[in-house]
Amino acid sequence: MPAKRKHDDPDLDSESKDVAKKSRKGFQVGPANLPDGTYRRKAQKIKHDLIRKAKVKKSYAKLKEREPQETPKSYLVHPTNEDEPRASLELHPERQAMLDEPLVKQQQVPRQTWSHSRKPKVQRSKPVPFTKEFKVAEQRKVEAEARRNASEEASQQRQKKIEEREKFRRAMAKARTGGKNGQRKLGRESQVLLEKVKRITSD
């Protein structure tokens, strides 16, 4: 089926143009599909700033159009009054005397050195980060070292006692074995027992 022919009515055409003008949206900053959050708020802020600046420029332009054009005042040209005395090119007598003064006198005047009069800067030490944690870690390290040394010393003493006990047991076993005729060796046994008594009394 063929398409219908549109009306050539000029009134309808102008109405459609007005509708198109009204439906036109403003400008857009950033992508349209931004979720609510930091980026969207930032884009909205930029857009509002641009709108505000455009309004200010527009109002300023309107004010400029209303005001008549004035010639800018020149600050270099002064109105000349004949009552005022004209400035002469001659130097003031005191200034002239200063210029005529020899250079030696000018060099004798001590210059102030501001660097000596200033107080020396006190150098503050920079704050070291994690000082508290560092101290705690150092303390823990020292405690761990002390525990390790104590455990090593205890294990050494234990090992020494075990060795002494083993030595005593071997000596007693050797002394109790019979000689050629099967009798016990009392000389050897007495020495081992004497050492045992000494050790018990010393503890």
N, C-alpha and C positions, 0 to 999 in steps of 0.2 A: 504494500500500500504506500503511495507516495506521501511525503511529509507535507504537513499543512503549511500554507503560506502565511507569514507573519504580517501583522498590520503595519502600514507605513504611517501611522498616526504620530505627529511630532510631539504631542503632549505626553503620550505614553513613553516615548523615547527619553524625554527629559526627566520623567519620574524615575525611570530605571537608573539613570545616571545619579540622581540624588540618593537613591537607595544604595548604590555602589559606594558613593562618597561616605555615607553614614556608616556603612558596615566595615569600612576600612579601619583596621586596628592601628595602634601606635607602633612605634619602633620597638625592636626587641634586642635585649642585651643577653648574650649567652644562649645556650641551647634551651629549647622549650620544655624538654622532658627532665629537668633537674628535680631530684627529690628535695623535700623540705630539709634544710640543713644549712651548713656554713656556706656552701658554694651558691646556693640559691639566694640567701640573704645578701651575700656580697654582690651578686649580679643585680639584685633589686636596689641596693644602695647606690651602685654606679649609675643605674638608670635614673633614680631620683635626683642624684647630683647633676646629671646632664640636663634633666628637665629644668631644675632650678636655675642653672647657669644660663640656659636658653631664655628663660623668662626674664632674668636680670638683664641680659643683653638687649632683649626686645624692648623692655621698659626704658632702658638707657637710650636706645635709638630714638624712641618716641620723644623723650625729654629733649634730646639734641635737636630734633626737628622743630619742636615748639619754640625753643630759644633762638633769638636772632644771632646771626654770626657776629661775634665781637672780635676786634683785632686784638691779638695778645699784647699785653703791656710789656714794654721793653724796660728792663731794670738797669740797663747800661746807660741810657740817656736820661739825664736829670734835667728838670726844668731850670733854666738859668734865671736867677734873680740878680738884678744889678746891685742890690744892696749888699749881698754877700761878697766878701773879698775873695779874689781868685787865688788858688793855690800856686805857690811859687815853686820853682825847681831847685831853689837853694836849700842846702842841708841845714838842719837845726844846729846851733852853735855847740851844744854838748856832743852831738853826734860827730861833728867835724873834729872836735878836740879828741874824741876817742880814736878816730881814724888817724889823726896826726901823731898820736902817741907811738913811741918806738916799740918794735916787736919784742924787745928784751923784757920790758915790763910786763907785757901780756903773758910771756912764757913763765915768768916767776910766780904768777898766781897759781897756787896749787889747785889742781882739779879734784873734785870729789869723786872718789871711786865708790860706787854703790855696792860693788861686790863684797868689799870688806865690811861694810856696815850691816849687811844682811846676816841674819842668824844662820848658822849651818843647819842644813837639813838633817833631821833625825831619821835615819833609815829604820823603818819598821820592818820587822820580819814578816814575810808573807805567811798568811795562815795556811798551814799544811792540812790538806783534807784527810779525814779519817784518823786523826790523832788518837781519839779515844779508843777506837777499834784496834789501832796499832799497839797501844799500851796493853790492852787486854790480851792481844795475841802474844805479845812478848812475855807477859806474866804466865800465860798458859804454857808457853814454850819452856820457861824456867822451871815451872812445876813438873812438867813432863820429864825434863832432864833430871831433876832431883829424884823423881820416882824411878826412872831407869837406872840411875846410879845406885839407889838403895836396893833395887831388885838384883842388880849385878853383884853387889857386895854380899847380899844374903845368899845368893846362889854359890858364890865362891866359898863362903863360910860353910855352907852345907856340904859342898864337895870336899872341903878340907876335913870336916868331921868324918865323912864317909871313908876317906882315905886313911885317916888315923885309926878308925874302927877296924878297917880291913887289915891294916898293918898289925894291930894288936891281936886280931884273931889268928893271923898267920904265925905270929911269934908264939902265941900260946899253944897253937897246934904243933909247932915245931918242938916246943919245950916238953909237951906231954908225951911225945913219941918216946918210946923206951930206947934206952941205949943198947949196948951190945948184949947186956944180960937182961934187958927188959925193964930196967928200973927208970923212973922219971928223972929228968935233969932238973934238979931243984935250983941250981945256980941260974940257969936261963929263965926259969919260971919266976924266980924271985925278982929278977930285974924287971920283967914285964909287969908283975904285980905292983912293984914299987912305983913304976911310971904311972900306972893306973891310979894309985893312991894320991900321988902328987897332982895329977890332973883333976881329981875329984875335989881335993882340998883347995886348989887354986880357984875353982869355979865357986 
